[in-house]
Amino acid sequence: MDDRRFRWVLIAFACLLAVTWWRPPFPAEQAMHHSLTVAGLVALVVVHRRWRLPFSSYALILIFLGLHSVAARWMYSFVPYDEWTRALTGVSLSEVAGWERNHFDRLVHLAYGLCFGPVILGTLRGRWAPLIAVEVVLSSSALYELFEWGIALTLAPADAEAYNGQQGDMWDAHKDMALATAGAVLGVLVTWWWRSRADLAPVCSDGAGGEPGG
């Protein structure tokens, strides 16, 4: 893979990250959310130096980290997407959809599956690769929810609620894992179909170039 493309997407992500830290409304909570971002970036650089994943994999990972960075600025629960859609279209997204809570956290968990499912699938081979990719997303999503629970145990109840972004939903963790899994299933299916289509392309091309039957 061209190192220049990797550096450019990394720079683009760094610029987005810097913007999210401009006058942050919840600096302490934002820093806590970014503890895993730092670990993810370090892992990404190490992987790039040793294994060189396709550029699309790096792009998907950084897209997810970009969404996470935006969400972390507003502790997930207070991302002002209604203000953004009202400024752009004159209507509130929540009013149109009938939402009573902030759903940006749901988008990020869905994006986790959509982005990482194909990345994991790209490192695997064999008939069970799609299932393994989905299972890795599901298990890692569950581990993250346990990690959040562990952090919440060290905080005051109000702080724990704010950090986890439950917004009063006792099934929040279950819904987050379900969305991540659904995203992984969709992302893996699309990637598997695209890979199969690419594998069949030379065969179809050769067939088209032969003599017509009959």
C-alpha positions in Angstrom: 0.0 0.0 0.0 1.2 3.5 -0.8 2.5 5.0 2.5 1.4 8.5 1.4 -2.2 7.6 1.4 -1.9 6.1 4.9 -0.2 9.3 6.1 -2.9 11.5 4.5 -5.8 9.7 6.1 -3.9 9.7 9.4 -3.4 13.5 9.1 -7.1 14.0 8.2 -8.1 12.1 11.3 -5.6 14.0 13.5 -7.1 17.3 12.2 -10.6 16.1 13.1 -9.4 15.0 16.5 -7.8 18.4 17.1 -11.1 20.2 16.2 -13.1 18.0 18.6 -10.8 19.3 21.4 -11.5 22.9 20.7 -13.1 24.3 23.9 -14.5 20.9 24.9 -17.6 21.0 27.1 -16.7 17.8 29.0 -12.9 17.6 28.9 -12.4 15.0 31.6 -15.0 12.6 30.2 -13.7 13.2 26.7 -10.2 12.3 27.8 -11.6 9.1 29.4 -13.4 8.1 26.1 -10.1 8.7 24.2 -8.1 6.3 26.3 -9.1 3.5 23.8 -8.6 5.9 20.9 -4.9 6.3 21.8 -4.5 2.5 22.1 -6.3 2.0 18.8 -4.0 4.5 17.0 -0.9 2.9 18.4 -2.1 -0.6 17.3 -3.0 0.8 13.9 0.6 2.2 13.4 2.1 -1.1 14.6 -0.1 -3.2 12.2 0.7 -0.8 9.3 4.4 -1.4 9.8 4.3 -5.1 10.2 1.4 -6.4 8.1 0.3 -3.7 5.7 -3.5 -4.1 5.5 -5.3 -2.7 2.4 -5.9 1.0 2.3 -9.7 0.4 2.6 -9.2 -1.3 6.0 -7.2 1.7 7.4 -9.9 4.1 6.0 -12.7 2.2 7.7 -10.9 2.1 11.0 -10.3 5.8 10.9 -13.8 6.5 9.9 -15.0 4.7 13.0 -12.5 6.5 15.2 -13.6 9.8 13.7 -17.2 9.1 14.6 -16.1 8.1 18.1 -14.1 11.3 18.4 -17.1 13.4 17.6 -19.3 11.4 20.0 -16.6 11.7 22.8 -16.7 15.5 22.6 -20.3 15.5 23.7 -20.2 12.3 25.9 -22.2 10.5 23.2 -25.5 11.6 24.9 -25.3 15.3 23.9 -24.1 15.3 20.2 -26.1 18.2 18.8 -27.2 16.6 15.5 -30.7 18.1 15.9 -29.1 21.6 15.8 -27.0 20.5 12.8 -30.0 19.2 10.8 -32.1 22.1 11.7 -29.4 24.5 10.5 -29.0 22.6 7.2 -32.6 21.7 6.5 -34.8 23.7 8.8 -36.1 20.5 10.6 -35.1 18.5 13.6 -34.0 14.9 12.9 -35.5 13.8 16.2 -38.8 15.4 15.5 -39.0 13.8 12.1 -38.1 10.4 13.4 -40.0 10.7 16.6 -37.0 10.0 18.8 -37.0 10.8 22.5 -33.3 10.2 23.1 -30.0 11.1 21.5 -29.2 8.2 19.1 -25.7 9.2 18.1 -24.3 6.4 20.3 -26.4 3.9 18.4 -24.9 5.2 15.1 -21.4 4.7 16.5 -22.0 1.1 17.7 -23.6 0.3 14.3 -20.6 1.8 12.6 -18.3 -0.3 14.7 -19.8 -3.4 13.1 -20.0 -1.9 9.6 -16.3 -0.8 9.7 -14.6 -3.6 11.6 -16.5 -6.5 10.2 -15.0 -6.1 6.7 -11.6 -5.3 8.2 -11.5 -8.5 10.2 -12.9 -10.5 7.2 -10.1 -9.2 5.1 -7.5 -10.9 7.4 -9.3 -14.3 7.2 -9.7 -17.1 4.7 -11.9 -20.2 4.5 -15.6 -21.0 4.6 -16.0 -19.9 8.2 -14.4 -16.5 7.8 -17.6 -14.5 7.6 -19.0 -16.1 10.8 -15.7 -15.6 12.6 -15.6 -12.0 11.6 -19.1 -11.4 13.0 -18.2 -13.3 16.2 -15.1 -11.2 16.8 -17.2 -8.0 16.5 -19.8 -9.4 18.9 -17.3 -10.6 21.5 -15.2 -7.4 21.3 -18.4 -5.3 21.6 -19.4 -7.3 24.7 -15.9 -6.8 26.2 -16.2 -3.1 25.7 -19.6 -3.0 27.5 -18.0 -4.9 30.4 -15.1 -2.3 30.3 -17.6 0.5 30.5 -19.4 -1.3 33.4 -16.1 -1.6 35.2 -15.4 2.1 34.8 -18.9 2.9 35.9 -18.3 1.0 39.2 -15.6 3.5 40.1 -17.7 6.6 39.4 -20.6 8.2 41.2 -24.0 7.0 39.9 -24.7 10.3 38.0 -21.2 10.3 36.5 -21.5 6.7 35.5 -24.8 7.3 33.8 -23.4 10.3 31.9 -20.2 8.4 30.9 -22.0 5.3 29.7 -24.6 7.3 27.8 -27.4 5.0 28.8 -29.9 7.9 29.0 -32.1 5.9 31.3 -32.3 2.8 29.1 -31.6 -0.3 31.2 -31.2 -2.3 27.9 -28.6 0.2 26.5 -25.7 -2.3 26.5 -27.8 -5.0 24.9 -29.0 -2.7 22.1 -25.4 -1.5 21.5 -24.1 -5.0 21.1 -27.1 -5.9 18.8 -26.4 -2.9 16.6 -22.7 -3.7 16.4 -23.5 -7.3 15.4 -26.1 -6.2 12.9 -23.6 -3.8 11.4 -21.0 -6.6 11.2 -23.4 -8.9 9.5 -24.3 -6.3 6.9 -20.7 -5.2 6.3 -19.4 -8.8 6.1 -22.2 -9.8 3.7 -21.5 -6.9 1.4 -17.7 -7.5 1.5 -18.1 -11.3 0.9 -20.4 -10.6 -2.0 -17.9 -8.0 -3.4 -15.0 -10.4 -3.0 -16.9 -13.3 -4.7 -17.8 -11.0 -7.5 -14.2 -9.9 -8.0 -13.1 -13.6 -8.0 -15.6 -14.5 -10.7 -14.8 -11.5 -12.9 -11.9 -13.1 -14.9 -14.0 -16.3 -15.5 -16.9 -14.2 -16.8 -14.6 -12.2 -19.0 -13.0 -15.4 -20.5 -16.5 -16.8 -21.1 -17.6 -13.7 -22.9 -14.6 -13.8 -25.2 -15.3 -17.4 -26.5 -17.2 -18.5 -29.5 -21.0 -18.2 -29.3 -22.8 -21.4 -28.6 -25.3 -23.2 -30.9 
